[in-house]
Each structure stands twice: as C-alpha cells, then as structure tokens.
C-alpha cells in the first residue's frame, strides 16, 4: 500500500461512515439507527466478556499441559478484534 494512500483512507473512512449513518437514519429513523448501534456495541461487549474468558481458560489448560497455546492465542486475538469492531460504531 503506498504511503500516500494512508492519509486519504484516514479521512475517507470516517466521512463514508458518517454519510452512511445519515442515510440509514433518514431511511429508518434516528431511534432505530441508535438502537442498532447500541445493540452491536452490547453484542461486542458480550462477545469479549464470555468468549474472552473461555479463551483464557483454554490458554491456561494448554500451559498446564506443557504445550504452547498457539491456536488459542490466535483465536483469542480474533475474538478481541471482532469484539472491538462490534464495539465501535459503524
């Protein structure tokens, strides 16, 4: 990725996101739009909480068995990324 593209993306992504929020808000209304944003934030929070705990327990079991928890660490990283993406609006 060319370095000149990074500032453009840093500006284009939020502008696109705000534009889409406005379009969705006009289409379905403000309250349903806010409800959808809050629902995805709650889903992300619950995902991080429950799946994160089970992943930490799986990592601990692998360590106790004397194995390197490579798959569990990758799974945990993906869960964190997914939860954070759900937590952020857009």
N, C-alpha and C positions, 0 to 999 in steps of 0.2 A: 504494500500500500504506500503510495507516495506521501511524503510528509506534508505536502501542500494540501492534501485532501483532509487531513485531520481537523484543522480549524473549521473547514466547511461543514464537516459532519457534526462537530460540536455545536454548531449553530443550527444546522438543518434539522437534526433530530428533535430538539425541543420545540422548534417552530412547527414542525409537522405534527408533533404530539398535541400541542395546544390547538392547532387547527382542527384536528380530528375530535378533540374533546368538544369544541364548539359545535362542530357538525353533528355529533351524536347528541349533544344537549339540545340542539334545535329539533332534532328528529324525534327523540323520545321524551324530552323534557329534562329539566335540571335535576329534580329529585331522583328519578330513576338513574340518571347518569352518576350522581353522587353515591347512590346505593350500590351501583355496580363497582365503583372504585373502592368503596368501603368493604364490600364483600370479597374482592380479590385481596385486599390488604389483610383481612381476617383469615382468609384461606392460606396466605403466605405465612402468617404468624403461626397458625396451627400446624402447617407443614414443618416449619422449622422446629417447633416445640416437640412434636411427637416423633417425627422421623429422625430428628437430630438425636434424641435420647436413645432410640433403638440403635442408631448407627454407632453412637458412642459405646453402647453395651457390646455390640458386635466387635468393635475395635479392641475393647478390653479383653474379650474372650480370646481373640486371636493372640494378643500379647501374652495372656496367661498360658496359652497352649504353646508358646515359644515360636510362633510364626509371625512374619511381617504382614501387617494388615493392609496390603496394597489395594485390593479390591474394595475393602471397606472405606479406606481413605478417599478413593476416587468417588465412591457412592456418596460419601458424606459431603464432598466438595460440590457434587452436582446438586444435592439436596439444598445446600446453602445458597447456591446460585439461583436455583428455582424459587426458593422462598424469598430471596431478596428481590427477584424480578416481579414476583407477585405483590410484594410489599410496596414497591414503588408505583405510583400512579402511571397509567399509560400502558 
